[in-house]
């Protein structure tokens, strides 16, 4: 593998490559954190449970921004939640701040930051350029979200409880739908950028 294969431009860089890089990155991080906030509050009717678009936005940010800026954007969002802003799904009704983050969904929140970094690294290797590699990257990203999420949930509620039934299986169909959506949208964005340039 060549060095260029290991670090290709991200979608965000190609779409906005002029001007001051610091201004661009700060602006994208703030906009990304706002998109995460909005996606947490958006409940889409679905089977067997309603879904939010949050994991889609987390992974889309990672793939579009690259691993550093993608993870930093999710960490900014988590910092907003830790400060008590009602940015998470179910807040403020189910609590806010650190107390909420240490609850049953805390592992998934950690998984968001890890997944944004992982899929961002894959995007910087060109995995966001076609349908099949985008699908694979999004699938990997979902696994990275679920692993700490389920481990944290099981540790809190006990492994004698139906952890998978509470924390994963009802959401798999919705996750597959979001993966398919991302697999169509990301390569299409690249095609539009190439036509523009």
VOBA-489960 format. One line per 4 residues: number of its first residue (from 1); for each residue x, y, z of N, C-alpha, C. Coordinates in nm, 4 decimals. Layout:
<recs>
NUM = X Y Z X Y Z X Y Z; ...
</recs>
This chain:
<recs>
1 = 0.0832 -0.1200 0.0000 0.0000 0.0000 0.0000 0.0868 0.1251 0.0000; 0.0478 0.2210 -0.0786 0.1214 0.3471 -0.0821 0.0691 0.4413 0.0248; 0.1462 0.5450 0.0525 0.1039 0.6436 0.1536 -0.0238 0.7124 0.1121; -0.0424 0.7346 -0.0208 -0.1648 0.8019 -0.0663 -0.2872 0.7146 -0.0445
5 = -0.2706 0.5812 -0.0523 -0.3825 0.4909 -0.0272 -0.4227 0.4954 0.1193; -0.3235 0.5181 0.2066 -0.3509 0.5171 0.3497 -0.4172 0.6448 0.3990; -0.4072 0.7534 0.3232 -0.4698 0.8769 0.3665 -0.5213 0.9562 0.2465; -0.6432 0.9244 0.2085 -0.7073 0.9945 0.0986 -0.7898 1.1100 0.1546
9 = -0.8180 1.2113 0.0721 -0.9001 1.3233 0.1203 -1.0395 1.2759 0.1612; -1.0935 1.3386 0.2642 -1.2287 1.3060 0.3080 -1.3299 1.3830 0.2251; -1.4535 1.3414 0.2357 -1.5625 1.4089 0.1656 -1.5724 1.5548 0.2089; -1.5613 1.5804 0.3387 -1.5695 1.7176 0.3896 -1.4551 1.8027 0.3352
13 = -1.3355 1.7457 0.3285 -1.2196 1.8192 0.2778 -1.2378 1.8539 0.1303; -1.2897 1.7599 0.0529 -1.3105 1.7840 -0.0896 -1.4215 1.8867 -0.1136; -1.5242 1.8831 -0.0288 -1.6359 1.9767 -0.0446 -1.5993 2.1176 0.0001; -1.5079 2.1278 0.0995 -1.4696 2.2588 0.1547 -1.3186 2.2584 0.1779
17 = -1.2431 2.2784 0.0713 -1.0982 2.2698 0.0832 -1.0279 2.4047 0.0788; -1.1008 2.5117 0.0622 -1.0378 2.6433 0.0634 -1.0451 2.7073 0.2011; -0.9712 2.8145 0.2196 -0.9792 2.8908 0.3439 -0.8980 2.8309 0.4564; -0.9228 2.8834 0.5747 -0.8500 2.8442 0.6947 -0.8973 2.7076 0.7435
21 = -0.8041 2.6124 0.7591 -0.8389 2.4755 0.7997 -0.8972 2.4712 0.9409; -0.8459 2.5549 1.0311 -0.8966 2.5559 1.1686 -1.0410 2.6032 1.1724; -1.0713 2.7101 1.0983 -1.2094 2.7611 1.0913 -1.3008 2.6540 1.0339; -1.2538 2.5870 0.9272 -1.3340 2.4802 0.8663 -1.3611 2.3692 0.9664
25 = -1.2576 2.3223 1.0351 -1.2744 2.2094 1.1276 -1.3634 2.2441 1.2457; -1.3463 2.3631 1.3028 -1.4312 2.4048 1.4152 -1.5759 2.4182 1.3702; -1.5957 2.4779 1.2541 -1.7321 2.4938 1.2013 -1.7969 2.3587 1.1775; -1.7232 2.2661 1.1147 -1.7777 2.1327 1.0882 -1.8079 2.0580 1.2175
29 = -1.7203 2.0712 1.3174 -1.7436 2.0032 1.4454 -1.8697 2.0557 1.5133; -1.8879 2.1871 1.5119 -2.0077 2.2454 1.5732 -2.1334 2.2022 1.4971; -2.1286 2.2107 1.3643 -2.2442 2.1693 1.2838 -2.2732 2.0208 1.3027; -2.1667 1.9399 1.3099 -2.1850 1.7967 1.3319 -2.2482 1.7668 1.4664
33 = -2.2050 1.8386 1.5709 -2.2630 1.8153 1.7040 -2.4100 1.8562 1.7071; -2.4440 1.9625 1.6338 -2.5852 2.0026 1.6245 -2.6676 1.8988 1.5480; -2.6078 1.8408 1.4440 -2.6769 1.7354 1.3692 -2.6993 1.6130 1.4573; -2.6026 1.5801 1.5425 -2.6193 1.4683 1.6360 -2.7307 1.4961 1.7362
37 = -2.7349 1.6192 1.7855 -2.8403 1.6608 1.8775 -2.9774 1.6430 1.8122; -2.9920 1.6958 1.6898 -3.1203 1.6850 1.6186 -3.1565 1.5399 1.5912; -3.0570 1.4587 1.5521 -3.0854 1.3193 1.5174 -3.1268 1.2376 1.6396; -3.0784 1.2759 1.7579 -3.1174 1.2055 1.8808 -3.2637 1.2303 1.9154
41 = -3.3144 1.3455 1.8755 -3.4527 1.3822 1.9085 -3.5524 1.3369 1.8020; -3.5016 1.2935 1.6867 -3.5870 1.2541 1.5748 -3.6238 1.1062 1.5883; -3.7495 1.0781 1.6141 -3.7955 0.9401 1.6280 -3.8785 0.9025 1.5058; -3.8255 0.8077 1.4279 -3.8897 0.7649 1.3045 -3.9702 0.6387 1.3329
45 = -4.1006 0.6380 1.3014 -4.1787 0.5157 1.3223 -4.1179 0.4000 1.2422; -4.0957 0.2874 1.3083 -4.0323 0.1745 1.2416 -4.0713 0.0472 1.3147; -4.0398 -0.0667 1.2562 -4.0687 -0.1971 1.3170 -3.9369 -0.2637 1.3562; -3.9270 -0.3248 1.4717 -4.0286 -0.3406 1.5762 -4.0318 -0.2247 1.6758
49 = -3.9326 -0.1329 1.6682 -3.9319 -0.0169 1.7585 -3.9021 0.1080 1.6760; -3.9475 0.2246 1.7213 -3.9102 0.3487 1.6510 -3.7579 0.3647 1.6526; -3.7045 0.4285 1.5492 -3.5599 0.4478 1.5446 -3.5263 0.5957 1.5409; -3.4104 0.6264 1.5956 -3.3548 0.7598 1.5769 -3.2554 0.7495 1.4617
53 = -3.2127 0.8631 1.4120 -3.1137 0.8634 1.3038 -2.9732 0.8870 1.3584; -2.9572 0.8695 1.4897 -2.8312 0.9075 1.5527 -2.7125 0.8236 1.5071; -2.7272 0.6921 1.5025 -2.6128 0.6107 1.4593 -2.5787 0.6398 1.3138; -2.6789 0.6696 1.2326 -2.6539 0.7083 1.0931 -2.5692 0.8351 1.0882
57 = -2.6065 0.9350 1.1683 -2.5342 1.0626 1.1676 -2.3936 1.0444 1.2240; -2.3781 0.9654 1.3301 -2.2450 0.9381 1.3865 -2.1530 0.8801 1.2791; -2.2012 0.7764 1.2109 -2.1181 0.7091 1.1117 -2.0978 0.7954 0.9873; -2.1996 0.8723 0.9506 -2.1875 0.9625 0.8358 -2.0824 1.0703 0.8644
61 = -2.0844 1.1235 0.9855 -1.9838 1.2228 1.0255 -1.8438 1.1614 1.0204; -1.8285 1.0425 1.0768 -1.6987 0.9763 1.0736 -1.6490 0.9558 0.9316; -1.7365 0.9057 0.8450 -1.6969 0.8792 0.7066 -1.6705 1.0086 0.6301; -1.7448 1.1127 0.6588 -1.7297 1.2388 0.5849 -1.6140 1.3232 0.6352
65 = -1.5874 1.3189 0.7671 -1.4882 1.4073 0.8274 -1.3505 1.3432 0.8412; -1.3428 1.2103 0.8401 -1.2177 1.1424 0.8693 -1.2076 1.1121 1.0182; -1.1063 1.0325 1.0559 -1.1059 0.9792 1.1915 -1.0830 1.0849 1.2978; -0.9922 1.1793 1.2758 -0.9638 1.2783 1.3810 -1.0816 1.3720 1.4035
69 = -1.1256 1.4370 1.2960 -1.2343 1.5344 1.3087 -1.3663 1.4647 1.3409; -1.3861 1.3447 1.2868 -1.5088 1.2701 1.3166 -1.5190 1.2366 1.4647; -1.4107 1.1801 1.5202 -1.4109 1.1468 1.6634 -1.4200 1.2729 1.7486; -1.3495 1.3793 1.7086 -1.3532 1.5054 1.7843 -1.4940 1.5646 1.7858
73 = -1.5656 1.5521 1.6741 -1.7026 1.6036 1.6656 -1.7942 1.5286 1.7615; -1.7811 1.3969 1.7653 -1.8642 1.3180 1.8571 -1.8249 1.3475 2.0019; -1.6961 1.3651 2.0286 -1.6529 1.4005 2.1648 -1.7063 1.5378 2.2061; -1.7143 1.6314 2.1122 -1.7748 1.7621 2.1414 -1.9211 1.7446 2.1802
77 = -1.9917 1.6615 2.1054 -2.1320 1.6312 2.1364 -2.1455 1.5690 2.2760; -2.0578 1.4740 2.3073 -2.0622 1.4108 2.4396 -2.0298 1.5112 2.5498; -1.9380 1.6033 2.5219 -1.9051 1.7078 2.6196 -2.0255 1.7979 2.6442; -2.1003 1.8287 2.5383 -2.2215 1.9089 2.5547 -2.3205 1.8373 2.6459
81 = -2.3340 1.7059 2.6261 -2.4221 1.6275 2.7117 -2.3728 1.6211 2.8548; -2.2418 1.6060 2.8732 -2.1843 1.5994 3.0075 -2.2051 1.7295 3.0829; -2.2093 1.8423 3.0103 -2.2316 1.9725 3.0743 -2.3778 1.9943 3.1126; -2.4640 1.8996 3.0754 -2.6040 1.9100 3.1150 -2.6980 1.9574 3.0060
85 = -2.6470 1.9790 2.8852 -2.7373 2.0155 2.7761 -2.8194 1.8931 2.7372; -2.9481 1.9103 2.7061 -3.0348 1.7948 2.6769 -3.0172 1.7443 2.5339; -2.8972 1.6976 2.5005 -2.8653 1.6620 2.3630 -2.8923 1.5158 2.3305; -2.9112 1.4325 2.4318 -2.9267 1.2898 2.4079 -3.0732 1.2520 2.3912
89 = -3.0959 1.1362 2.3309 -3.2317 1.0837 2.3198 -3.2854 1.0567 2.4605; -3.4058 1.1051 2.4874 -3.4644 1.0827 2.6199 -3.4291 1.1867 2.7237; -3.3466 1.2872 2.6847 -3.3164 1.3943 2.7801 -3.4041 1.5149 2.7468; -3.4482 1.5900 2.8452 -3.4163 1.5793 2.9876 -3.5068 1.4847 3.0658
93 = -3.6046 1.4212 2.9985 -3.7023 1.3381 3.0695 -3.6367 1.2277 3.1528; -3.5317 1.1653 3.0992 -3.4673 1.0529 3.1682 -3.3398 1.0936 3.2400; -3.3227 1.2235 3.2601 -3.2029 1.2731 3.3269 -3.1118 1.3457 3.2293; -3.0112 1.4131 3.2836 -2.9165 1.4868 3.2000 -2.7748 1.4718 3.2564
97 = -2.6798 1.5172 3.1809 -2.5420 1.5245 3.2275 -2.4766 1.3895 3.2500; -2.3799 1.3895 3.3392 -2.3009 1.2692 3.3675 -2.3895 1.1559 3.4185; -2.4903 1.1893 3.4984 -2.5790 1.0851 3.5524 -2.6462 1.0080 3.4393; -2.6922 1.0786 3.3369 -2.7535 1.0118 3.2210 -2.6491 0.9276 3.1478
101 = -2.5292 0.9843 3.1309 -2.4252 0.9166 3.0544 -2.3762 0.7896 3.1224; -2.3901 0.7818 3.2535 -2.3499 0.6618 3.3258 -2.4632 0.5602 3.3358; -2.5769 0.5907 3.2752 -2.6904 0.4995 3.2744 -2.6733 0.3885 3.1724; -2.7835 0.3235 3.1391 -2.7791 0.2033 3.0552 -2.7321 0.2291 2.9127
105 = -2.7408 0.3535 2.8654 -2.6967 0.3819 2.7281 -2.5537 0.4352 2.7215; -2.4854 0.4422 2.8362 -2.3512 0.4996 2.8403 -2.2512 0.4315 2.7491; -2.2577 0.3003 2.7386 -2.1640 0.2275 2.6530 -2.1831 0.2594 2.5056; -2.3080 0.2835 2.4662 -2.3347 0.3194 2.3263 -2.2778 0.4574 2.2953
109 = -2.2850 0.5484 2.3918 -2.2279 0.6822 2.3717 -2.0765 0.6733 2.3506; -2.0094 0.5907 2.4294 -1.8671 0.5670 2.4079 -1.8449 0.5055 2.2700; -1.9300 0.4105 2.2345 -1.9207 0.3459 2.1038 -1.9339 0.4435 1.9887; -2.0141 0.5495 2.0069 -2.0280 0.6512 1.9025 -1.8924 0.7127 1.8682
113 = -1.8182 0.7528 1.9714 -1.6881 0.8169 1.9474 -1.5902 0.7190 1.8832; -1.5888 0.5956 1.9324 -1.4990 0.4945 1.8763 -1.5356 0.4650 1.7308; -1.6649 0.4506 1.7041 -1.7097 0.4169 1.5687 -1.6799 0.5284 1.4699; -1.6978 0.6539 1.5119 -1.6659 0.7664 1.4229 -1.5189 0.7626 1.3841
117 = -1.4324 0.7291 1.4804 -1.2898 0.7179 1.4513 -1.2591 0.6027 1.3568; -1.3210 0.4877 1.3809 -1.2941 0.3687 1.2990 -1.3406 0.3888 1.1549; -1.4661 0.4323 1.1362 -1.5151 0.4489 0.9987 -1.4457 0.5666 0.9304; -1.4043 0.6669 1.0092 -1.3276 0.7775 0.9527 -1.1953 0.7305 0.8971
121 = -1.1283 0.6396 0.9703 -1.0020 0.5833 0.9228 -1.0241 0.5019 0.7953; -1.1346 0.4281 0.7903 -1.1659 0.3514 0.6692 -1.1952 0.4439 0.5516; -1.2646 0.5538 0.5780 -1.2933 0.6504 0.4717 -1.1646 0.7097 0.4165; -1.0674 0.7326 0.5033 -0.9400 0.7874 0.4591 -0.8571 0.6856 0.3806
125 = -0.9078 0.5640 0.3739 -0.8489 0.4617 0.2877 -0.9379 0.4382 0.1644; -1.0370 0.5254 0.1453 -1.1206 0.5195 0.0258 -1.2431 0.4304 0.0352; -1.2781 0.3857 0.1569 -1.3914 0.2955 0.1718 -1.5263 0.3640 0.1491; -1.5293 0.4952 0.1433 -1.6559 0.5675 0.1252 -1.6847 0.5980 -0.0213
129 = -1.6064 0.5419 -0.1129 -1.6182 0.5783 -0.2542 -1.7147 0.4896 -0.3324; -1.7435 0.3698 -0.2826 -1.8402 0.2848 -0.3546 -1.9356 0.2170 -0.2570; -2.0417 0.1632 -0.3111 -2.1518 0.1085 -0.2310 -2.1049 -0.0047 -0.1405; -2.0231 -0.0958 -0.1934 -1.9882 -0.2170 -0.1193 -1.8946 -0.1883 -0.0017
133 = -1.7931 -0.1060 -0.0253 -1.7021 -0.0760 0.0855 -1.7681 0.0165 0.1878; -1.8568 0.1051 0.1411 -1.9318 0.1888 0.2362 -2.0199 0.1020 0.3249; -2.0868 0.0041 0.2636 -2.1708 -0.0888 0.3401 -2.0865 -0.1610 0.4451; -1.9692 -0.2108 0.4035 -1.8813 -0.2827 0.4961 -1.8347 -0.1920 0.6096
137 = -1.7963 -0.0679 0.5770 -1.7506 0.0258 0.6795 -1.8623 0.0568 0.7790; -1.9825 0.0787 0.7295 -2.0962 0.1083 0.8178 -2.1303 -0.0114 0.9059; -2.1179 -0.1300 0.8507 -2.1421 -0.2512 0.9290 -2.0397 -0.2623 1.0424; -1.9129 -0.2395 1.0098 -1.8076 -0.2404 1.1118 -1.8359 -0.1334 1.2172
141 = -1.8758 -0.0134 1.1726 -1.9078 0.0946 1.2654 -2.0187 0.0577 1.3614; -2.1208 -0.0114 1.3120 -2.2304 -0.0545 1.3985 -2.1829 -0.1553 1.5027; -2.0951 -0.2460 1.4612 -2.0395 -0.3429 1.5569 -1.9622 -0.2695 1.6658; -1.8853 -0.1687 1.6259 -1.8062 -0.0913 1.7226 -1.8973 -0.0168 1.8208
145 = -2.0154 0.0247 1.7769 -2.1117 0.0883 1.8680 -2.1712 -0.0147 1.9639; -2.2064 -0.1314 1.9097 -2.2754 -0.2319 1.9910 -2.1865 -0.2962 2.0971; -2.0598 -0.3180 2.0669 -1.9756 -0.3915 2.1625 -1.9663 -0.3204 2.2980; -1.9216 -0.1940 2.3052 -1.9195 -0.1295 2.4381 -2.0594 -0.1063 2.4930
149 = -2.1559 -0.0849 2.4032 -2.2932 -0.0633 2.4481 -2.3481 -0.1834 2.5228; -2.3305 -0.3014 2.4653 -2.3821 -0.4232 2.5277 -2.3009 -0.4622 2.6511; -2.1697 -0.4419 2.6445 -2.0867 -0.4728 2.7622 -2.1264 -0.3854 2.8812; -2.1478 -0.2563 2.8545 -2.1876 -0.1637 2.9616 -2.3265 -0.2001 3.0147
153 = -2.4189 -0.2259 2.9225 -2.5557 -0.2610 2.9617 -2.5564 -0.3877 3.0467; -2.4841 -0.4895 3.0015 -2.4783 -0.6152 3.0767 -2.4170 -0.5978 3.2140; -2.3133 -0.5135 3.2220 -2.2491 -0.4889 3.3515 -2.3439 -0.4179 3.4472; -2.4282 -0.3304 3.3948 -2.5207 -0.2550 3.4808 -2.6407 -0.3374 3.5256
157 = -2.7033 -0.4076 3.4302 -2.8293 -0.4761 3.4629 -2.8083 -0.6208 3.5027; -2.6920 -0.6763 3.4731 -2.6647 -0.8167 3.5042 -2.6803 -0.9046 3.3815; -2.5885 -1.0006 3.3674 -2.5894 -1.0863 3.2481 -2.6974 -1.1931 3.2530; -2.7682 -1.2028 3.3669 -2.8808 -1.2948 3.3736 -3.0049 -1.2361 3.3064
161 = -2.9983 -1.1085 3.2720 -3.1106 -1.0415 3.2039 -3.0959 -1.0581 3.0515; -3.2041 -1.0373 2.9761 -3.1972 -1.0517 2.8292 -3.1297 -0.9307 2.7638; -2.9989 -0.9205 2.7805 -2.9230 -0.8030 2.7362 -2.9355 -0.7812 2.5851; -2.9211 -0.8875 2.5070 -2.9307 -0.8728 2.3609 -3.0711 -0.8295 2.3182
165 = -3.1733 -0.8837 2.3842 -3.3110 -0.8477 2.3513 -3.3421 -0.7038 2.3892; -3.2764 -0.6521 2.4913 -3.2975 -0.5132 2.5327 -3.2110 -0.4155 2.4537; -3.0880 -0.4563 2.4223 -2.9921 -0.3601 2.3699 -2.9487 -0.3770 2.2263; -2.9990 -0.4823 2.1546 -2.9531 -0.4985 2.0181 -3.0611 -0.5460 1.9213
169 = -3.1187 -0.6611 1.9459 -3.2042 -0.7236 1.8437 -3.3213 -0.6369 1.7959; -3.3859 -0.5562 1.8819 -3.4960 -0.4747 1.8288 -3.4497 -0.3654 1.7321; -3.3200 -0.3359 1.7332 -3.2681 -0.2234 1.6551 -3.1987 -0.2660 1.5254; -3.1822 -0.3965 1.5050 -3.1026 -0.4437 1.3918 -3.1643 -0.4088 1.2566
173 = -3.2952 -0.4212 1.2437 -3.3599 -0.3896 1.1158 -3.3453 -0.2407 1.0833; -3.3623 -0.1568 1.1835 -3.3432 -0.0133 1.1632 -3.1992 0.0190 1.1267; -3.1040 -0.0490 1.1920 -2.9630 -0.0264 1.1604 -2.9309 -0.0681 1.0176; -2.9864 -0.1804 0.9744 -2.9644 -0.2249 0.8370 -3.0187 -0.1225 0.7381
177 = -3.1342 -0.0662 0.7681 -3.1933 0.0373 0.6814 -3.1012 0.1588 0.6726; -3.0459 0.1999 0.7864 -2.9562 0.3163 0.7876 -2.8248 0.2859 0.7149; -2.7765 0.1631 0.7263 -2.6546 0.1237 0.6548 -2.6789 0.1295 0.5041; -2.7938 0.0789 0.4595 -2.8266 0.0821 0.3165 -2.8396 0.2258 0.2667
181 = -2.8998 0.3109 0.3481 -2.9132 0.4525 0.3114 -2.7762 0.5174 0.2958; -2.6873 0.4953 0.3929 -2.5518 0.5521 0.3860 -2.4751 0.4970 0.2667; -2.4957 0.3696 0.2369 -2.4254 0.3066 0.1255 -2.4651 0.3676 -0.0078; -2.5851 0.4228 -0.0138 -2.6287 0.4913 -0.1358 -2.5848 0.6370 -0.1359
185 = -2.5948 0.7038 -0.0204 -2.5724 0.8490 -0.0138 -2.4244 0.8871 -0.0265; -2.3364 0.8195 0.0459 -2.1950 0.8596 0.0451 -2.1301 0.8498 -0.0936; -2.1416 0.7366 -0.1632 -2.0842 0.7321 -0.2988 -2.1486 0.8342 -0.3932; -2.2782 0.8599 -0.3742 -2.3453 0.9609 -0.4566 -2.2869 1.0993 -0.4314
189 = -2.2591 1.1309 -0.3061 -2.1961 1.2604 -0.2728 -2.0609 1.2736 -0.3423; -1.9835 1.1646 -0.3433 -1.8544 1.1682 -0.4121 -1.8708 1.1926 -0.5616; -1.9712 1.1306 -0.6224 -1.9956 1.1510 -0.7654 -2.0321 1.2954 -0.7940; -2.1147 1.3542 -0.7068 -2.1555 1.4949 -0.7259 -2.0347 1.5881 -0.7129
193 = -1.9467 1.5622 -0.6172 -1.8284 1.6450 -0.5990 -1.7357 1.6337 -0.7191; -1.7190 1.5118 -0.7717 -1.6327 1.4928 -0.8879 -1.6875 1.5667 -1.0101; -1.8199 1.5634 -1.0264 -1.8808 1.6360 -1.1394 -1.8613 1.7854 -1.1262; -1.8726 1.8335 -1.0021 -1.8558 1.9772 -0.9770 -1.7146 2.0240 -1.0078
197 = -1.6172 1.9403 -0.9683 -1.4785 1.9797 -0.9884 -1.4325 1.9483 -1.1308
</recs>
